[in-house]
Amino acid sequence: MKKKNKNILLCLFLFLMILSFCSLLSWNKENKNIKKILNNEKKYLISIQNTDNKPYLNKKLFKDNPDTIGWLKVEGTNINYPIVQYNDNEYYLKHDFKKNKNSAGWIFMDYKNDFNDQNIVIYGHNRRDKSMFGTINMLFDSKFYKNNKDEILLIKENEIIKYKIFSVYKIHYTDDYNSLNYESLKEKITIFKKRSELPFDLNFENAKQIITLSTCSNDNRYRLVVHGLKV
């Protein structure tokens, strides 16, 4: 009986080892695919230092994936990706920019959003390999802002929209931070600002739009949320 139990445990151990090995291979393959996509698509991101009237994003980027709506960049982090939008908020949780199945997903805007809404909501996975929103934790460290700008850039074909970060916090899931419009944007900004784990000093008198970056934390028990004010 003891020998039988040992054999069962040994088989279970071997099964788990094989499963872990296969998962590691799949993880590495997905990471390579992400890097390959980015290396290809970044050639369509024209220097944001450009001061002439040329487009900031090459039209070919939008042809590579018709779901493309722009580019998201946060200086000092790995957040530097084309943004997509689908007809739901599920598809790009499990598909990459090329629409191949990939557990890393992609960076995407809320499916109900458009650029005229008060709140532009962007989602992405919090990856341990620091891809997607895997470096969003850096924005929760006060030391980050000593060497980097507190800016989020939303880059469109002919426009760069800048947002100044004014709130970073961790919260249980709630639907107020990712609502697209509010009865009073200023009142909502005040609420978001009070939640912040770091102090930010911004004037909200003429606030018309914010951007929200949202990702999961602690095995999906919390959301990490970053808000920026359009300037």
N, C-alpha and C positions, 0 to 999 in steps of 0.2 A: 504493500500500500504506500509506504514511504517513497519507494522507488518510483512508483507511478506519479505521485505528487511532484517529485523532483523533475520528472520528464515533462510534466505539464507546465511547471514553472519555467523550465529551460526553453520550451517551445514558445511560451508567452514572451520571454525575454528576447528571443531571437526575432519574433514577429515585431516587437516594439523597436528593436534595433533597425530592422529593415525598413519599417515605416518611417522612422526618424531620418534614415539615410535618404529615402526617396523624397521626403519633405525638404531636406536640405538641397538636394539636386534641383527640385522644382523651384525653390526660393532663389537659388543662384541663377537659374535660367531666366526667371522673371526679371531679376535685377539687371542682367545683361541686356534683355530686351528693352527695358526702360532707358538704359544708358544709350543704346543704339538709336532709339527714337529721338531722344533729346539731342544727340550729336547731329542728327539730320535736321531737326526742326529749328535749332538755334540759328542756323544760317539765315532763317527768314526774319529773325529779330534784328532790325536795324538799330544801330547804336542810339541809345536814348539821349546821347549828348548832341545828337543832330539838331541843328538850328535852322535848316532850310525847310522847304515846303514838301519834301519827299515824304511818302508814307512811312510810318514807323514799323509797320508789319507788312511784309511782302504778301501779295494776294495769293501766292502759291501755297502759303500756310493754310489758308481757308479751303483751298482745293484738296489738300492732303486729307483733310477731314472737314466736311461741310458743317459739322457740329461746333467747329471752332468759333469763338466769339471774341477772343482777345488773348492777352498774355498777362500773367501775374508774376510780379517780381518784388522780393523783399531783400534789400541790400544786407549783406552780412550773414545771410542764411542760405540754405539750399533751395529755398522756395523761388523757383525760376522756371515756370512752366506755361505752355499754352493752356488756355481755359476752354472747356467744352460745355455744352448744354444739351441735354436730351429731353425727351418728353416725360421723364420721371426722374426721381432721385436715387434710383437703384442701379441702373445700367452701368454707370461709370464707377460704381463701387467694386465691380468685378471685371471691368474691361479697360484696356489701355487706350492710348490715343489712336492706335491703328485698329481699334475695335476687336483686338484679340483678347481672349479670356486671360485675365491676369489678376491675382489676388491683391496686387498693389493698387489696382484701379487707376483713377486719374483725378486731376484737379477739375472740379466742375461747379458751375453756378446753379443755384436752385432753379428747378425747371419752370417755376412760375415767375421768375425774375425777369425784368428788363432794365435797361440802363436809366430809365426815368423814375424807377422806384426810389423811395427814401433810403432803403437798406439793400445794398448789394451783398448777397450771401453766398460765400464760396466754401465748398466742402472738400475734404481730402483725408486720406488715411494717415494716421500717425505711425509711420513705419520705423522699425528699429534700425534699419539700415540707413536712416536719415533721408530717405527719398520722400516725395510728396510733402506732407506736413510734418515729417519726422524731425525737423529742426525748429518747430514752432516754440518749443520750450525755451529757446534762446531769448525770445521776446519777453519772458517772465523774469529775466535776470537784469537787475539794474545796471550791472557792469557792461552789458551789451550796448547800452545807449551812450556810453562814454566814447566808444570807438566807431559807432555806426549811427546813421540817421534813423529817426523814428518814423520812417516813411514806408508806405505800401504803394506800389505803382501798379496801376491797371492800364495796360497798354493796348490801344485799339489801332486800327489800320491807319488812321490819320490823327490820332490824339493820344496824349499821355495824361491820365488823371492821377493826381497825387492825393494821398490820404495820410494825415498825421495820426499816429497811434495815440489813443486817449484812455484805453482801458484794456486790461488783460486779467482774466480770472478763470477759475475752475468752478464748475457748477454741475449739479445733477440736471438731467435733461429737463428743459423747460422750453416752451415754444415762444417766449417773448423776445429772445435775442435774435431769432431767425424769422420773425415776422417781417414782411417786406415794406409795410407802411404802418404809420401810427397816427392816432388822433393828434398827438403833440410830440413831434420829434425831439424838441428840446427837453421835455419832461422825461422822455425815455432815455435820452443821452445822459441826463443827470442820474438816473437809476443805474445805468451801466457804469458810469464813472465812479459811483459809490462802491460798486462791487470790486473795483480794480485792486489788484494786489500790489500795484506800484502807483505812485503819484504822477499824474501828468497835468501840466498847466496849459490849458487851451481855452480860447474864447469861443463860445458856442452861440454867440448872439445872432449870427447870420447862417446858422447851420441849415443846410438843405439836403445833405445826403451823407450817409456813412457807409463803410464797408465792414463786413463781418467775416472773419475766418473762423471756421469751426472744425474741430476734429475730436476724436475719442481719446480717452485716457483711462488708466487703471482698469484694463479689460472691459472697456465700454461702460463702466459705472459712472463716469463723469464725462463732461465735455470741456475741452480747453477752448476758450473763446478770446479772440482778439478783435477789438473795434478800432476803426480809423475814421477820422473826420475829413471830408473832402475839402481841399484848400485850393 
